[in-house]
Amino acid sequence: MKPIVLSEQNWAKLRYQINLTHPKSVLMIRYKMREVLGFTNRQHTRWVNEPNKWGGMGYTESVIYLDFVDDSKRTFFLLKYGDWIR
């Protein structure tokens, strides 16, 4: 199943919204995150092969991947939080 990729800014907005509706332990403990929200998160640094601001070619960017358990939990997540991750 394909994960959802978020920038760090979008992940911060999404975390804030999740904290409004769920206890803080849901985002702190991975197995609770998987049970309640249906996904786990992981931080990844990827290479972007575009000109950077110093005149060189390429730079790294930190992104967050949301790995879902199944399609139904992914669909429910997109319906509930889809406006916050765009």
Secondary structure as GFF3:
##gff-version 3
##sequence-region A 1 86
A	DSSP	beta_strand	4	7	.	.	.	ID=ss1
A	DSSP	alpha_helix	8	21	.	.	.	ID=ss2
A	DSSP	alpha_helix	25	28	.	.	.	ID=ss3
A	DSSP	alpha_helix	30	36	.	.	.	ID=ss4
A	DSSP	beta_strand	39	51	.	.	.	ID=ss5
A	DSSP	beta_strand	57	68	.	.	.	ID=ss6
A	DSSP	alpha_helix	71	81	.	.	.	ID=ss7
A	DSSP	three_ten_helix	82	84	.	.	.	ID=ss8
###
